[in-house]
Amino acid sequence: MSDQQVVRPAPISGFPEWTPEIRLVELHWLDRIRRTFERYGFCSVETPSVEALDVLLAKGETSQEVYTLRRLQADDSADEARLGLHFDLTVPTARYVAQHFNDLVFPFKRYQIQRVWRGERPQEGRFREFTQCDIDVINVDSVPLHFDAELPRIVHEILTGLELPGWTLNINNRKVLQGFYEGLGIGDPLAVIRIADKIDKVGPAGVQRMLADDLGLSTEQITACLELAQVRGTDSSVIKDITRLGAKSDLLTEGLDELAFVLDSLSDLPTGSVVADLSVARGLDYYTGTVYECKFTDWPDYGSICAGGRYENLAGSFIRRSLPGIGLSIGLTRIFAKLVAEGLIQPGPSSPSDVLVVVPSDERRQAAVATAARLRERGLNTELYHQADKIGKQIRYASRKGIPFVWFPPFEEGGPHEVKDMASGEQTAADPTSWHRP
Amino acid sequence: MSDQQVVRPAPISGFPEWTPEIRLVELHWLDRIRRTFERYGFCSVETPSVEALDVLLAKGETSQEVYTLRRLQADDSADEARLGLHFDLTVPTARYVAQHFNDLVFPFKRYQIQRVWRGERPQEGRFREFTQCDIDVINVDSVPLHFDAELPRIVHEILTGLELPGWTLNINNRKVLQGFYEGLGIGDPLAVIRIADKIDKVGPAGVQRMLADDLGLSTEQITACLELAQVRGTDSSVIKDITRLGAKSDLLTEGLDELAFVLDSLSDLPTGSVVADLSVARGLDYYTGTVYECKFTDWPDYGSICAGGRYENLAGSFIRRSLPGIGLSIGLTRIFAKLVAEGLIQPGPSSPSDVLVVVPSDERRQAAVATAARLRERGLNTELYHQADKIGKQIRYASRKGIPFVWFPPFEEGGPHEVKDMASGEQTAADPTSWHRP
């Protein structure tokens, strides 16, 4: 062992890392998410982690904290600072679709599971490096309403499969909000949306005050806005609750038709899992129709665990084509890290192995090697113990790694194979060419 | 469409990106690599993309071009510059094992498939962001020789499965080289290894000159060194070819025993795929035993496509424990990008779908939705066409995306289901609750 200086490694705040038994659970989550995306026919896309700063900032200075790259041994030449790590998967997707426009089949249906980076001050639920699982549809000129219902169905299937603690996928429609405010005679409906988006933080009283002080709305207008924000419902009967409030406009009618279509299309899902919630505004300016937001029931202040919506012109910074889209993003790291912190992830085995094959002795090593090869050929994840050693020690190794079966190849030429079920302790004769994991 | 300014996106040199049909092939490669690692019982580890610069540079200034991170809106405070993107997966693994030492089961067998970054000038086969697939075993105090044979077996299985054009996995042992040079009475055998490593670049004559000029070796010593570098063989008969050269030392004997064990253990693999090549030196100082290097037969100058070896003390910078290891790294992006450039990746479908379900009309939409749901429940990746449209247009969409089957739900209540095989053009009656993809 060298006597060199030791740099004691410590976790870096905001950059999560898991031990193998937790990582194995995360990997199962990632597999399930990907499999569901593919079950609906979405293709995989990956983009570089890095984009030109021009691209990241194409919509003007972003509110996100971008990490830029610099070579350690760089001189101070200007072109070094022109690359940054992507802070979401939406900007890279817009750039990707514009750049590969002629090579894609539209409607372009893709999923993208990648890490993103934000130079934020870390706090609960905020990471500086985290994985997002995005699914988007982008089309030329218009995106069929079909997808406004298909995307939440896919995400519902995923979140249900992950067996998360209580959550609700809330749905709203920006045309309903904007059309409703227009119908009240409000001149700048987007300003109302931006204020309404703050209701979680400042409460109804805060919103009321801002609508009066900042926008100068009348008491009647404010009352109607707050009444709208209180509308919630599990099916398209909410439409009546909204029309009952009296505002009228063509945009409102269009939005209500869209919202009704989405809710009717999802009516077979368990009641209460997908809910129309007219308080959901999603402050981002680029949303123009359906919007989604999903939160944990028990931790409403933790913020959204998946979110998205419809946008009319996302790639307009990169190509002179009208490319509207709709997308939903699952905040994998946000969700997973919360459940780890709450002790709700049960750490299982630290090995993907089905079987550990014992090496009885150096003389019988070849028999053990051959047995492991047979089991692997049959699709079983199989570890071969790494040396001849006491049998008890080999069994203990399997136990510590959570390997469910220990296999004993013949201890002498022509002897029997046996397999031990580590859960029951039962040990029985078995044939490596036909054994199946029970 | 807005009239905002358009930033024309262009590829960034050194950061590869694939269209969906190429990405789908890459994804199949990644799945196969991971599956094989797991088939041998290795667990998954991921580390953050980012490490403290102290960690990245723990062994002194690295020869790799490290990218450091900086927040776009950062002030010039000193602590901003202390993070960098990892340039390989070996340093992060050493740090991970040291940091989580008490939570791991040893021998610690893990695989790690992640992107790494190097701020190099891009050229053929060199990328600034690329994916590596590493497999390592780390243990306390000593690593069984078993793994020196198991790792190349795993990589052999992977490369064979990927159906790469011709390649050879070359094996050598640093103890053989060092022990041989010691046996010749050379005082600084590591200096010879460093020079011998350059044989691909400068040729035997160049090595001969450097051994004479830089190290002052005698003609006999140089001749023996060059003879050793010419030894190649597909089985342990190479041991005789080496002992015949006359050098003797305890270290040489130890190295030859190890080399013979590895070659004998792999003797069931197809002849010529794994070859003992005594010219392989792997210049990195940290290798101490078995070393591996794999190249394309037809493109020897392209450099190694996977490489690795045994190291006695990798984590010594981070923990006061002796933690030797052995590892092999597959340069996924290097390999894949080369085959793409050579036109050897056949772009297949751009969709993971088995089936496209046609929407015959708005009235029959629910029948189409229900049919797609049945097929998905049965594990088939199924796209539902996004709107009622001309049937020919829907079939053309499937054709353009390479979807192999088009499903026609009943065009009227109670009618038959039919499925069209896009390859043969044949259309037959089918039942969505029992149909299997042929």
Interface residues (C-beta under 8 A of the other chain):
Chain A: M1 S2 Q4 Q5 V6 V7 R8 P9 A10 P11 I12 F15 P16 E17 W18 T19 P20 R23 L24 L27 E38 R39 Y40 G41 F42 C43 S44 V45 E46 T47 P48 S49 V50 E51 A52 L53 D54 V55 A58 E65 V66 Y67 T68 L69 R70 R71 L72 Q73 A74 L83 G84 L85 R95 Y96 A98 Q99 H100 D103 L104 V105 P107 K109 R110 R115 W117 G119 R128 E129 P144 H146 F147 E150 S265 N313 G316 S317 F318 I319 R320 R321 S322 S350 S351 P352 S353 L356 V369 R376 L380 N381 T382 E383 L384 H386 Q387 Y397 R400 K401 I403
Chain B: M1 S2 Q4 Q5 V6 V7 R8 P9 A10 P11 I12 F15 P16 E17 W18 T19 P20 R23 L24 L27 E38 R39 Y40 G41 F42 C43 S44 V45 E46 T47 P48 S49 V50 E51 A52 L53 D54 V55 A58 E65 V66 Y67 T68 L69 R70 R71 L72 Q73 A74 L83 G84 L85 R95 Y96 A98 Q99 H100 D103 L104 V105 P107 K109 R110 R115 W117 G119 R128 E129 P144 H146 F147 E150 S265 N313 G316 S317 F318 I319 R320 R321 S322 S350 S351 P352 S353 L356 V369 R376 N381 T382 E383 L384 H386 Q387 Y397 R400 K401 I403
